C-alpha cells in the first residue's frame, strides 16, 4: 500500500489516485461518564455502540450469516435483484454518501449500476475507514472515493467541501431501527436538510412481522447472539477497569409487540456487586441491563415517519416474503 500523502487541506490525505481521506477528528467524548450514568439508572442501560470492539464486530459478522438472522441476506438480495431500478431512482451520477459505511459491502452492490460522481463513505473509525476506502479504490479504479472520518450523529459540516451535484444518502441495514422513534425523526430531518431540495435517501428498513420469526432471529440456536450480547461486558471491563463476569449474566431478547421493537437485555443471574471505575454497581437477581432496541416498521408507519421529516416515499422494494424493505425517499 502506498503511503498516503498530505494534500493542501490539513484535514485531507490523498490515499491513492482515486481515493481521498478527510479526518474530522471526531471527539471520543467521556465514555466512562456515559456508561456509568447508564448503569446507575433505575433501568440500567448500555449504549449499543459498545458492542463493537474487535471481538464484537467479528461476532456480529457471524450473526449476519446465521440461518435465523434474515435481515442482512434479505437486504443484499433486494439490492442485488433491483440494483438497476434502485440506481435509476437515485439517478446515475449522483453524489452517493453512506454514513456508518463500515466495510462498504452493500454499496458495492450498486456502484456499477449507479456510476456515482463520487462515493463518500463516512465512519468514526479512522484506521478501518482508510483501509476500506483504499481497498474499494483498488476494486473500482474509475470511482472517486471521498472517505470522511466523522461522527455523522453530530456534524455534517464536511459536505460543504464535497463536489456539487445531487446528494443521495445511503443508510442500509435497518440501522434506523436502533434509534428511538424521536431520535429517528431527528436523524431523518438532519439528512433531509443535508441533501437539500433536490436530494434523496436510500434506506433499508426491517418490517414488522410475526413475533415467532423475530424472536428466532435474535435467539439463534448456536448462541452467537447471546455471546455477542455478553461480550459488551468484556468491553466495559477494559473501558472502566471493571470486574463484570459475563458468565453471571444471561442473554434475553424478545419482541415487544406493542412498541414494535426487539429488546435485548442482559439478566443478572444472582444478586451481585460489580466494581466499576472506583464505584460499585448493585444488581438484584433477575435485574437487567437493557443493551439494544431494534424497531420494526410497517410500510405505513415508516412512510408517516419519513413524511414528518420532509421526505416523500417514491419507491419501495421488498423481498418475496416481505420481511425487509428498501425505500427511496425524495425531499419534499
C-alpha positions as CSV (number, residue, x, y, z in Angstrom):
1,X,0.0,0.0,0.0
2,X,1.3,3.4,-0.9
3,X,1.9,5.8,1.9
4,X,-0.9,8.5,2.0
5,X,0.2,11.9,1.0
6,X,-0.9,15.2,2.7
7,X,-2.9,17.4,0.5
8,X,-3.3,21.2,0.7
9,X,-6.2,20.7,3.1
10,X,-4.8,20.0,6.6
11,X,-7.7,17.6,7.2
12,X,-7.3,15.6,3.9
13,X,-4.9,12.9,2.8
14,X,-4.6,11.6,-0.8
15,X,-4.6,7.9,0.0
16,X,-4.4,6.8,-3.7
17,X,-5.0,8.2,-7.1
18,X,-8.8,8.0,-6.8
19,X,-9.1,7.9,-3.0
20,X,-9.0,10.8,-0.6
21,X,-9.3,10.6,3.2
22,X,-10.6,13.5,5.3
23,X,-10.3,13.3,9.1
24,X,-12.6,15.5,11.1
25,X,-11.0,14.1,14.3
26,X,-14.3,13.3,15.9
27,X,-14.2,13.7,19.7
28,X,-14.3,10.4,21.6
29,X,-16.3,12.0,24.4
30,X,-16.3,10.9,28.0
31,X,-17.2,7.2,27.6
32,X,-16.7,6.4,31.2
33,X,-19.2,9.0,32.4
34,X,-21.8,8.0,29.8
35,X,-21.6,4.3,30.7
36,X,-21.7,4.9,34.4
37,X,-24.7,7.2,34.1
38,X,-26.5,4.4,32.2
39,X,-25.6,1.8,34.8
40,X,-26.9,4.0,37.6
41,X,-30.4,4.4,36.2
42,X,-33.4,2.5,37.6
43,X,-33.5,0.5,34.3
44,X,-29.8,0.0,33.7
45,X,-28.8,0.7,30.0
46,X,-25.7,0.5,27.8
47,X,-25.4,2.3,24.5
48,X,-25.2,-0.5,21.8
49,X,-22.1,1.2,20.3
50,X,-20.1,-0.5,22.9
51,X,-20.9,-3.9,21.3
52,X,-18.4,-3.3,18.6
53,X,-14.9,-3.9,19.8
54,X,-12.8,-6.3,17.6
55,X,-14.4,-9.4,19.0
56,X,-17.9,-7.9,19.0
57,X,-17.5,-7.0,15.3
58,X,-16.4,-10.5,14.5
59,X,-19.4,-12.0,16.4
60,X,-21.8,-9.7,14.6
61,X,-20.4,-10.8,11.2
62,X,-21.1,-14.3,12.3
63,X,-24.7,-13.4,13.3
64,X,-25.3,-11.9,9.8
65,X,-24.6,-15.4,8.4
66,X,-26.9,-17.4,10.7
67,X,-29.9,-19.1,9.2
68,X,-32.3,-17.4,11.7
69,X,-30.9,-13.9,11.0
70,X,-32.7,-12.8,7.8
71,X,-32.1,-9.0,7.7
72,X,-28.6,-8.9,6.1
73,X,-29.0,-11.6,3.4
74,X,-32.5,-10.3,2.6
75,X,-31.4,-6.7,2.1
76,X,-28.5,-7.9,0.0
77,X,-30.9,-9.9,-2.1
78,X,-33.1,-6.8,-2.6
79,X,-30.2,-4.6,-3.6
80,X,-28.8,-7.3,-6.0
81,X,-32.2,-8.1,-7.6
82,X,-33.3,-4.5,-8.0
83,X,-30.0,-2.7,-8.4
84,X,-30.8,-1.2,-11.8
85,X,-34.2,0.1,-10.7
86,X,-32.7,1.5,-7.5
87,X,-29.9,3.2,-9.4
88,X,-32.5,4.8,-11.7
89,X,-34.4,6.1,-8.7
90,X,-31.3,7.6,-7.2
91,X,-30.2,8.9,-10.6
92,X,-26.8,7.9,-12.1
93,X,-24.0,10.3,-11.5
94,X,-25.3,11.4,-8.0
95,X,-23.1,12.0,-5.0
96,X,-23.6,8.8,-3.0
97,X,-23.0,9.3,0.8
98,X,-23.0,6.5,3.3
99,X,-22.9,7.3,7.0
100,X,-21.7,4.4,9.1
101,X,-20.2,2.8,6.0
102,X,-18.1,0.1,7.7
103,X,-16.6,-2.2,5.0
104,X,-18.8,-0.6,2.2
105,X,-20.1,-4.1,1.4
106,X,-23.6,-3.1,0.4
107,X,-22.6,0.0,-1.5
108,X,-20.5,-2.4,-3.8
109,X,-23.7,-4.0,-4.9
110,X,-24.9,-0.7,-6.5
111,X,-21.8,1.1,-7.7
112,X,-21.6,-0.4,-11.2
113,X,-25.2,0.4,-12.0
114,X,-25.2,3.8,-10.2
115,X,-21.9,5.1,-11.5
116,X,-21.9,7.9,-8.9
117,X,-19.9,11.1,-9.4
118,X,-18.3,10.2,-6.1
119,X,-18.8,7.8,-3.2
120,X,-18.5,9.3,0.3
121,X,-18.1,6.6,3.0
122,X,-18.4,8.2,6.5
123,X,-17.3,6.3,9.6
124,X,-16.0,7.2,13.1
125,X,-13.2,4.6,13.0
126,X,-10.3,6.3,11.1
127,X,-8.0,3.3,10.5
128,X,-10.7,0.9,9.5
129,X,-12.3,3.5,7.2
130,X,-9.0,4.3,5.5
131,X,-8.2,0.7,4.8
132,X,-11.8,0.1,3.5
133,X,-11.6,3.2,1.2
134,X,-8.2,2.2,-0.3
135,X,-9.4,-1.4,-1.0
136,X,-12.6,0.0,-2.6
137,X,-10.5,2.4,-4.7
138,X,-8.5,-0.6,-6.0
139,X,-11.6,-2.6,-6.9
140,X,-13.2,0.4,-8.7
141,X,-10.4,2.4,-10.3
142,X,-12.9,4.6,-12.1
143,X,-14.6,5.6,-8.8
144,X,-13.8,8.8,-6.9
145,X,-13.8,7.7,-3.2
146,X,-14.0,10.6,-0.8
147,X,-13.7,9.0,2.7
148,X,-14.6,11.1,5.7
149,X,-13.8,10.2,9.3
150,X,-16.5,12.0,11.3
151,X,-19.3,11.4,13.8
152,X,-22.3,11.8,11.5
153,X,-24.6,12.0,14.5
154,X,-23.0,15.3,15.5
155,X,-21.8,17.0,12.3
156,X,-22.3,17.1,8.6
157,X,-20.1,20.1,8.0
158,X,-17.8,18.1,5.7
159,X,-20.4,18.0,3.0
160,X,-19.7,21.7,2.3
161,X,-16.4,20.6,0.7
162,X,-17.9,17.8,-1.4
163,X,-18.4,18.1,-5.2
164,X,-21.6,19.7,-6.4
165,X,-24.4,17.5,-7.6
166,X,-27.5,15.6,-6.4
167,X,-26.8,14.2,-2.9
168,X,-28.2,10.8,-2.1
169,X,-27.7,9.4,1.4
170,X,-27.4,5.6,1.6
171,X,-28.5,4.2,5.1
172,X,-28.8,0.4,4.8
173,X,-29.1,-2.3,7.5
174,X,-32.2,-1.0,9.2
175,X,-29.8,1.0,11.4
176,X,-32.6,3.5,11.7
177,X,-34.4,0.8,13.8
178,X,-31.7,1.1,16.5
179,X,-32.9,4.7,17.2
180,X,-35.8,5.6,19.4
181,X,-38.6,7.0,17.2
182,X,-38.0,10.6,18.2
183,X,-34.3,10.2,17.5
184,X,-35.0,8.5,14.2
185,X,-37.2,11.5,13.2
186,X,-34.4,14.0,14.2
187,X,-31.9,12.0,12.2
188,X,-34.1,12.0,9.1
189,X,-34.7,15.7,9.5
190,X,-30.9,16.3,9.5
191,X,-30.5,14.1,6.5
192,X,-33.3,16.0,4.7
193,X,-31.6,19.3,5.4
194,X,-28.2,18.0,4.2
195,X,-29.5,16.6,0.9
196,X,-31.4,19.7,0.1
197,X,-34.5,20.1,-2.1
198,X,-33.0,18.0,-5.0
199,X,-31.6,15.2,-3.0
200,X,-32.8,11.8,-1.7
201,X,-32.4,9.0,0.7
202,X,-31.9,5.2,0.0
203,X,-32.7,3.4,3.3
204,X,-33.2,-0.2,4.5
205,X,-35.9,-0.8,7.0
206,X,-36.8,-4.0,8.7
207,X,-40.5,-4.8,8.7
208,X,-43.0,-5.7,11.5
209,X,-43.8,-9.4,11.3
210,X,-44.7,-12.4,13.4
211,X,-43.0,-12.4,16.8
212,X,-42.0,-16.0,16.2
213,X,-39.8,-15.1,13.3
214,X,-38.3,-12.1,15.1
215,X,-37.6,-13.9,18.3
216,X,-35.8,-16.6,16.4
217,X,-33.6,-14.1,14.7
218,X,-32.3,-12.7,18.0
219,X,-32.2,-16.0,19.8
220,X,-30.2,-18.2,17.4
221,X,-29.7,-21.9,18.2
222,X,-25.9,-21.6,18.2
223,X,-25.9,-19.0,20.8
224,X,-23.9,-16.5,18.8
225,X,-26.2,-13.6,19.6
226,X,-26.0,-14.4,23.3
227,X,-22.2,-14.4,23.1
228,X,-22.4,-11.1,21.3
229,X,-24.6,-9.6,23.9
230,X,-22.5,-10.7,26.8
231,X,-19.3,-9.6,25.1
232,X,-20.3,-6.0,25.8
233,X,-19.5,-6.6,29.5
234,X,-15.9,-7.6,28.5
235,X,-15.7,-4.3,26.6
236,X,-16.8,-2.4,29.7
237,X,-14.2,-4.2,31.8
238,X,-11.5,-2.7,29.6
239,X,-13.1,0.7,29.4
240,X,-14.0,1.1,33.0
241,X,-11.4,-1.1,34.8
242,X,-14.5,-3.0,35.8
243,X,-15.0,-6.6,37.1
244,X,-18.1,-7.8,35.2
245,X,-18.2,-11.6,34.9
246,X,-20.2,-12.2,31.7
247,X,-21.0,-15.8,32.7
248,X,-23.2,-14.5,35.5
249,X,-25.4,-12.7,33.0
250,X,-27.9,-14.3,30.7
251,X,-29.0,-13.1,27.2
252,X,-32.6,-12.2,26.9
253,X,-34.2,-10.9,23.7
254,X,-37.8,-10.6,22.9
255,X,-40.2,-8.8,20.6
256,X,-42.2,-6.1,22.3
257,X,-45.3,-6.2,20.0
258,X,-46.8,-3.0,21.5
259,X,-43.7,-0.9,20.9
260,X,-42.8,-2.7,17.7
261,X,-39.2,-3.4,18.8
262,X,-36.9,-6.2,19.7
263,X,-35.4,-5.6,23.1
264,X,-32.1,-7.1,24.1
265,X,-31.2,-7.4,27.8
266,X,-28.5,-9.0,30.0
267,X,-30.1,-10.6,33.1
268,X,-28.1,-10.9,36.3
269,X,-28.5,-14.5,37.4
270,X,-27.7,-13.6,41.0
271,X,-27.6,-10.7,43.4
272,X,-24.1,-9.2,42.9
273,X,-22.0,-6.1,43.3
274,X,-19.7,-5.2,40.5
275,X,-16.7,-2.9,41.0
276,X,-16.8,-0.3,38.2
277,X,-14.4,2.6,37.8
278,X,-14.0,3.0,41.5
279,X,-17.7,2.8,42.1
280,X,-19.9,-0.2,42.9
281,X,-22.9,-1.2,40.8
282,X,-25.5,-3.3,42.6
283,X,-27.6,-5.9,40.9
284,X,-30.6,-7.8,42.2
285,X,-31.1,-11.3,41.0
286,X,-33.1,-11.0,37.7
287,X,-32.3,-7.4,37.2
288,X,-31.4,-6.4,33.7
289,X,-29.2,-4.2,31.6
290,X,-31.0,-3.0,28.5
291,X,-28.4,-3.2,25.8
292,X,-30.3,-2.6,22.5
293,X,-33.6,-1.9,20.7
294,X,-34.3,-2.7,17.1
295,X,-37.6,-1.1,15.9
296,X,-39.6,-2.7,13.2
297,X,-42.0,-0.7,11.0
298,X,-45.0,-1.3,8.8
299,X,-44.8,0.4,5.4
300,X,-47.4,2.8,6.6
301,X,-45.6,3.7,9.8
302,X,-42.3,4.3,8.0
303,X,-44.0,6.4,5.3
304,X,-45.5,8.6,8.0
305,X,-42.2,8.9,9.9
306,X,-40.4,10.0,6.7
307,X,-43.2,12.5,5.9
308,X,-42.7,14.2,9.3
309,X,-39.1,14.7,8.3
310,X,-40.0,16.3,5.0
311,X,-39.3,13.2,2.9
312,X,-41.7,11.6,0.4
313,X,-41.7,7.8,-0.3
314,X,-41.1,7.4,-4.0
315,X,-40.3,3.7,-4.5
316,X,-40.1,0.6,-2.3
317,X,-38.5,-2.8,-2.9
318,X,-39.3,-5.8,-0.8
319,X,-38.3,-9.5,-0.8
320,X,-40.8,-12.2,-1.7
321,X,-41.7,-12.9,1.9
322,X,-42.0,-9.2,2.7
323,X,-39.5,-9.5,5.6
324,X,-37.4,-6.4,4.7
325,X,-37.7,-3.3,2.7
326,X,-35.5,-0.8,0.8
327,X,-37.0,2.7,0.1
328,X,-36.1,5.7,-2.0
329,X,-37.2,8.9,-0.4
330,X,-37.1,12.3,-2.0
331,X,-37.1,15.7,-0.4
332,X,-40.5,17.4,-0.3
